[in-house]
Amino acid sequence: MTGDLIPGAPGAAPAATPVDADLVVSLDGVGVRRSGTALLHDVHWRVELDERWVVLGPNGAGKTTLLNLAAGRLHPTTGVAHVLGERIGRTDVNELRMRIGLSTAALAGQVPAEERVADVVVTAAWSVVGRWRESYDPGDEARARALLGQLGVGHLADRPFGTLSEGERKRVQIARALMTDPELLLLDEPAAGLDLGGREDLVARLAELAHDPDAPALVLVTHHVEEIPPGFTHALLLREGAVVAQGLLGDTLTADNLAKTFGLPLTVERHGARWTARAA
Ligand SMILES: Nc1ncnc2c1ncn2[C@@H]1O[C@H](COP(=O)(O)OP(=O)(O)OP(=O)(O)O)[C@@H](O)[C@H]1O
């Protein structure tokens, strides 16, 4: 996980190509370079609205870089990237960000003095629901409280954001991301830092979302095959900035692909809707 973002050179990207309006994410031969290093290379990836993707890979594989691209937070160095029909690097990113829910370990792990969430700047001193109280209709505050309740942090709604533990902040962040009714929800290791019960709760909540036809397209980054929520449909496996395999979960999550991804022999088994992986 890297927190700093990489502004690209918009002018360096190839000419625009038409993009299918149903595609939430469309990457065509996308590469990202930083300080002479290729963080991603030649990534082709398409996400549709009703798809729920899990992105797996070892440390440093490029998972967060891929999510930052999909969030419009960095631009491709090569290739063409569209998110929600907008060309990354040629678009008003602030408008695009309003349509994307983002929950990252980097944001949750620190208490920013000031954090821009969608259109509103919040500070660590604000209460968890304070931003909604200031910015939305009264009905939205009730919805915010309900969402926080579903994520197991309803009792923290009136606490200053800066006083929350890391795991509590993560749950609040997911509620915040959902509150803006995003068309695409990007979750970067949301279970990291959560206790065992919290991880189970979160997986269950993400499974509910995955099965909800009105939910946004979902992209979940995790290291743990065991934490793929039931209802997730697709997987993308990354290693050293390159895609090892991608497609339907059942086709992609093979022992061979996981061994290529993680560099060690793994066996995978499916138990009902849940997967497990262990060293072979
Ligand atoms: N500014 C930079 N300059 C050079 N290399 C960078 C820079 N930012 C990130 N990297 C490298 O790019 C690679 C991909 O980083 P990224 O954060 O996307 O990995 P990740 O798959 O999310 O890893 P993790 O599982 O550890 O969170 C890493 O090797 C990282 O060290």
The ligand as a MOL file (V3000), in Angstrom:
LIG
                    3D

  0  0  0     0  0            999 V3000
M  V30 BEGIN CTAB
M  V30 COUNTS 31 33 0 0 0
M  V30 BEGIN ATOM
M  V30 1 N 6.4090 6.7630 -5.9400 0
M  V30 2 C 6.8660 5.5520 -6.1890 0
M  V30 3 N 8.0980 5.3720 -6.7130 0
M  V30 4 C 8.5670 4.1320 -6.9590 0
M  V30 5 N 7.8780 3.0190 -6.6910 0
M  V30 6 C 6.6590 3.1540 -6.1640 0
M  V30 7 C 6.0740 4.4160 -5.8820 0
M  V30 8 N 4.8420 4.2330 -5.3680 0
M  V30 9 C 4.6690 2.8980 -5.3350 0
M  V30 10 N 5.7550 2.2540 -5.7760 0
M  V30 11 C 5.9430 0.7960 -5.8780 0
M  V30 12 O 4.9370 0.2610 -6.7130 0
M  V30 13 C 4.6330 -1.0680 -6.3190 0
M  V30 14 C 3.1290 -1.2390 -6.2260 0
M  V30 15 O 2.6450 -0.5180 -5.1080 0
M  V30 16 P 1.1480 -0.7370 -4.6050 0
M  V30 17 O 0.9450 0.1050 -3.4020 0
M  V30 18 O 0.2210 -0.5430 -5.7380 0
M  V30 19 O 1.1870 -2.2880 -4.1950 0
M  V30 20 P 0.1000 -3.1860 -3.4720 0
M  V30 21 O -0.1410 -4.3650 -4.3460 0
M  V30 22 O -1.0830 -2.3740 -3.0890 0
M  V30 23 O 0.8960 -3.6570 -2.2040 0
M  V30 24 P 0.4480 -3.9810 -0.6850 0
M  V30 25 O -0.2270 -5.3210 -0.7330 0
M  V30 26 O 1.7520 -4.0400 0.0250 0
M  V30 27 O -0.4450 -2.8830 -0.2070 0
M  V30 28 C 5.3740 -1.3040 -5.0130 0
M  V30 29 O 6.5180 -2.0720 -5.2770 0
M  V30 30 C 5.7540 0.0790 -4.5640 0
M  V30 31 O 6.9510 0.0560 -3.8180 0
M  V30 END ATOM
M  V30 BEGIN BOND
M  V30 1 1 1 2
M  V30 2 1 2 3
M  V30 3 2 2 7
M  V30 4 2 3 4
M  V30 5 1 4 5
M  V30 6 2 5 6
M  V30 7 1 6 7
M  V30 8 1 6 10
M  V30 9 1 7 8
M  V30 10 2 8 9
M  V30 11 1 9 10
M  V30 12 1 10 11
M  V30 13 1 11 12
M  V30 14 1 11 30
M  V30 15 1 12 13
M  V30 16 1 13 14
M  V30 17 1 13 28
M  V30 18 1 14 15
M  V30 19 1 15 16
M  V30 20 2 16 17
M  V30 21 1 16 18
M  V30 22 1 16 19
M  V30 23 1 19 20
M  V30 24 2 20 21
M  V30 25 1 20 22
M  V30 26 1 20 23
M  V30 27 1 23 24
M  V30 28 2 24 25
M  V30 29 1 24 26
M  V30 30 1 24 27
M  V30 31 1 28 29
M  V30 32 1 28 30
M  V30 33 1 30 31
M  V30 END BOND
M  V30 END CTAB
M  END
